[in-house]
Amino acid sequence: MKFLRALALSGLCLGLPVGAWAGAYPERPVKLIVRFPAGGATDLMARALAQDLGARLGQTVVVENRGGAGGAIGAEAVANAAPDGYTLLYSTMGILTINPSLYANLRYDPQKSFAPVSITNLTSNLLVVSKDLPVNSVAELADYARAHPGELTFSSSGNGTTSHLAGELFGATAGVKLRHIPYKGTSGAINDFMAGRISMMIDTSSNFIEPVQAGRIKALGVTKRGRLAALPQVPSISEAPGFENYEVSLWSGVLAPANTPRPIIDKLNADLEAVMKAPAMVQRMASYGIETTHSTPEAFAERIRQDTQKWAQVVRASGAKAD
């Protein structure tokens, strides 16, 4: 098998037509590794993508959930896989841009171990508060926190996660100290928040759209610039005075192991563009507050580089440590 793979790669280098190489791929099912357990927002996005991508490729795309170590286990599995396009990573932002600042001994390099294919989804966190908290805007929340130092709590899915760092960034921007309550996963953090035991939370918008619409909690702000189609009445946090520079934009995308032949990357990129721009996919994801998108491999690589620098600064300032 190694000999055949080497022979194929050498044939590519000797000038086999791009169409001939890409046309032979894929000849068997493709594995898409997701670092989150089944049932969450990321898993939902990955499975919707896998189903439609499989139809485009003419092969089944099998989603494999591999959690643990902040996503490092799943990412490492792809980094060590054969660069043949049959093992792909569906990654959220944190695995590639936050983990390098949290884990001293990662066994993969986010910028060298992978060949980015395309960003596929853009999401935002949503700042939500208990319905009993006497605030109705970001400015009122900041004022309340200043008037009640140390009183407000916010939960997250764990130390160093985007929900944690988004809260730390909010506190730093407001000039207040919020008490962080980390959980081992999103469900526990959300359950205690919904039960009224936690003052506020900043987490993926799709987790809160239904309870906000039902009036069980209050949404004060969207962490990205711009509003959500599912909650158009909720302003961006950056619209609040003093928060003009606050932004937490989340993305997810597909990557292959480094050294995957460029014709395979290009084929996957083109098929992902068709999948993510399909009206049914756009509408389905919008109902969850998720935007579908597409990028070139080069633009994806640059986004990883820029966001790694940004979050390194936030991690240092917050003192966040990996669980």
SVG drawing of the C-alpha trace seen along z (x, -y; Angstrom):
<svg xmlns="http://www.w3.org/2000/svg" viewBox="-42 -55 50 57">
<polyline fill="none" stroke="black" stroke-width="0.4" points="0.0,0.0 2.8,-2.4 4.5,-1.6 1.3,-2.2 0.7,-5.5 4.3,-6.6 3.9,-5.5 0.7,-7.6 2.3,-10.6 5.3,-10.3 3.0,-10.1 1.4,-13.3 4.7,-15.0 5.7,-13.7 2.7,-15.5 -0.4,-13.4 -3.3,-15.6 -5.1,-17.2 -8.5,-15.9 -7.2,-12.4 -5.9,-12.4 -9.0,-14.1 -11.3,-12.0 -10.1,-8.8 -11.0,-10.2 -12.8,-9.0 -13.0,-5.3 -14.2,-4.3 -16.0,-6.0 -14.4,-9.1 -14.1,-9.6 -14.9,-13.0 -13.6,-13.3 -15.4,-15.6 -14.0,-16.4 -17.3,-16.9 -19.8,-14.2 -22.9,-13.5 -25.9,-15.7 -24.3,-19.2 -24.3,-22.1 -20.9,-21.2 -22.0,-17.6 -25.2,-18.9 -23.3,-21.0 -20.8,-18.2 -23.5,-15.6 -25.5,-17.9 -22.3,-18.7 -21.3,-15.0 -24.6,-13.9 -24.6,-16.4 -20.8,-16.1 -21.2,-12.4 -23.9,-12.8 -21.5,-15.1 -18.6,-12.7 -20.6,-9.6 -19.3,-8.0 -20.5,-7.8 -18.9,-10.4 -18.8,-8.8 -18.8,-11.1 -16.6,-9.8 -16.9,-11.6 -13.6,-11.7 -13.6,-13.9 -11.0,-14.5 -8.2,-16.9 -9.9,-19.9 -10.2,-18.3 -6.5,-17.4 -7.2,-13.6 -9.4,-14.0 -7.0,-16.6 -4.0,-14.3 -5.7,-11.4 -6.1,-13.4 -2.6,-14.9 -1.2,-11.3 -3.5,-9.9 -2.4,-9.1 -2.6,-12.2 -4.9,-10.6 -8.2,-12.5 -9.9,-9.6 -9.5,-11.1 -10.7,-14.7 -11.1,-16.9 -14.2,-19.0 -12.7,-21.6 -14.0,-24.4 -11.9,-27.5 -10.7,-26.5 -8.9,-23.3 -6.7,-25.2 -6.3,-28.7 -6.8,-28.4 -5.3,-25.0 -1.8,-26.1 -1.9,-28.6 -3.4,-26.2 -1.5,-23.0 2.2,-23.0 2.8,-19.6 0.3,-19.3 1.3,-16.4 0.2,-18.3 1.0,-21.7 -2.3,-23.6 -0.5,-25.5 1.8,-22.7 0.0,-19.4 -3.0,-20.1 -3.9,-21.2 -6.9,-23.6 -9.7,-22.9 -12.4,-25.5 -14.2,-27.3 -17.8,-26.1 -19.8,-27.6 -19.8,-30.9 -21.5,-31.1 -21.6,-33.5 -21.9,-33.3 -24.8,-34.9 -24.7,-36.8 -27.7,-35.7 -28.7,-36.5 -31.2,-35.2 -34.7,-36.6 -34.6,-37.7 -31.4,-39.8 -32.6,-43.5 -30.8,-44.4 -31.9,-44.7 -28.8,-45.7 -25.1,-45.3 -24.5,-48.7 -26.9,-48.0 -25.2,-44.7 -21.8,-46.4 -23.1,-49.0 -24.7,-46.4 -21.5,-44.4 -19.6,-47.5 -22.1,-48.3 -22.1,-44.7 -18.4,-43.6 -17.8,-39.9 -21.5,-39.1 -22.1,-38.1 -21.2,-34.6 -20.8,-33.1 -20.6,-29.5 -18.6,-27.8 -18.0,-24.4 -14.5,-24.4 -11.4,-26.4 -9.9,-27.8 -13.0,-27.2 -14.5,-30.0 -17.4,-30.4 -14.8,-31.0 -12.6,-33.4 -15.6,-35.3 -16.7,-35.9 -13.2,-37.0 -13.0,-39.3 -16.3,-40.8 -15.2,-41.5 -11.9,-43.0 -13.7,-45.3 -16.2,-46.4 -13.5,-46.8 -15.2,-44.4 -14.3,-41.0 -16.9,-38.2 -16.7,-34.9 -16.1,-32.1 -17.7,-28.7 -16.3,-26.1 -18.1,-22.8 -17.0,-19.6 -19.0,-20.2 -21.7,-22.5 -24.8,-20.7 -23.9,-21.1 -23.1,-24.8 -26.4,-25.4 -28.5,-23.4 -27.3,-25.4 -27.7,-28.7 -31.2,-27.8 -32.1,-26.8 -31.1,-30.3 -28.0,-29.2 -25.7,-31.2 -26.1,-34.9 -25.1,-34.9 -23.5,-32.9 -21.8,-33.5 -22.1,-30.5 -23.1,-29.3 -26.2,-31.1 -27.9,-27.9 -28.1,-26.7 -30.3,-29.6 -32.5,-30.7 -35.5,-28.7 -35.4,-29.7 -34.9,-33.3 -37.9,-33.2 -39.9,-31.6 -39.0,-34.3 -37.3,-31.9 -34.0,-33.9 -32.9,-37.3 -30.5,-37.8 -28.5,-41.0 -25.9,-40.8 -24.4,-38.9 -20.6,-38.5 -19.9,-38.9 -20.4,-42.1 -23.8,-42.1 -27.1,-40.6 -28.4,-37.1 -31.2,-36.3 -32.9,-34.2 -32.9,-36.9 -32.8,-40.2 -33.9,-42.2 -30.7,-41.4 -27.9,-43.9 -24.2,-43.1 -22.3,-43.6 -20.0,-45.9 -23.0,-48.3 -22.8,-49.1 -20.8,-52.2 -17.3,-51.1 -17.6,-47.7 -16.8,-48.9 -13.8,-46.6 -15.5,-43.5 -15.8,-40.7 -15.9,-36.9 -16.6,-35.4 -16.6,-31.6 -16.0,-29.4 -15.8,-25.8 -14.1,-24.2 -12.7,-21.1 -9.0,-20.2 -7.0,-17.3 -3.6,-16.0 -0.6,-18.0 0.8,-16.9 -2.6,-15.8 -2.3,-16.3 -3.5,-19.6 -6.0,-18.2 -7.8,-16.4 -7.9,-19.6 -9.3,-21.4 -11.9,-18.8 -13.1,-18.8 -13.0,-22.6 -15.2,-22.8 -17.7,-20.3 -17.9,-22.0 -18.7,-25.3 -21.6,-23.6 -22.8,-22.0 -22.6,-25.1 -24.2,-27.4 -27.2,-25.1 -30.4,-26.9 -31.6,-24.0 -28.4,-24.0 -28.4,-27.8 -32.0,-27.8 -31.5,-24.9 -28.4,-26.4 -29.9,-29.8 -32.7,-28.4 -30.1,-27.5 -28.4,-30.9 -25.5,-29.5 -24.3,-31.0 -22.9,-28.8 -19.8,-30.0 -16.9,-29.0 -13.3,-30.1 -10.1,-29.2 -7.6,-27.0 -5.2,-30.0 -7.8,-32.3 -8.5,-29.5 -4.8,-29.2 -4.5,-33.0 -7.6,-33.0 -6.0,-30.3 -2.8,-32.3 -4.5,-35.6 -6.9,-34.1 -4.1,-32.2 -2.4,-35.5 -5.6,-37.1 -6.5,-34.3 -2.9,-33.9 -3.3,-37.5 -6.6,-36.7 -5.4,-33.5 -2.3,-35.2 -4.4,-38.1 -7.0,-35.8 -4.5,-33.3 -6.7,-30.5 -5.3,-27.0 -6.4,-23.8 -8.6,-21.4"/>
</svg>
